[in-house]
Amino acid sequence: MSETSQPPTRGRPAKRDAIVEAARAVFGRDGYARTTTDTIAREAGVSTRTLYKHFPSKEALFSSVLAMSAVRVADAFSAYLDDGLRDAAGPEEQLFVIGHALVAHGLDFPDHFALVQQINAERRHFPAEMLDGWLQAGPLRVRAEVVERLRVLVEEGVLRSGDLERMALHFTALTTFESTTLFREGRTPTREELAEMVAAGVRTFLYGYRTTED
């Protein structure tokens, strides 16, 4: 099929994708309040008019970008767990896979987590339903997966029975706090350093939650 005979809508998905990618980068870099649709359109290589054909307002664009980004990261988390746990030998290695999946996103999806930092800094600009949609699509979905993986280890007798939601929060804190602190201080740890941090968090978690029979 020649270029001139392509369907007239062929370019629209590419333009929309370019707008979304540019918006994720610009919002994460400049924040919501300082970002203009003109800036996003310029970085996406489209006109402002084209941007508004796809997204009627800056808020609608931010909401769409945030939700899509959260789903992308949560999907990657699920895939990482499925791949890693398939070959994990023993509970400690299984927990390491879960913890490593939680911290690896800081390296694999920097634009997304820059966006999340802006949410925390500018929460007053966003309606409650937008924030709830983001939480459901991303953070709460990831937490639910962690809860489910811990539930299996409880049922297998590896971990003590208790409040699984709290257990998941403790596990997440122990395996991610050290690396998160470094990211906030402007330092990106190496993958080897991340692995050491996660392993230390897993050992500490098991010290508190492993059954005495195991």
Disulfide bonds with the S-S distance in Angstrom:
none
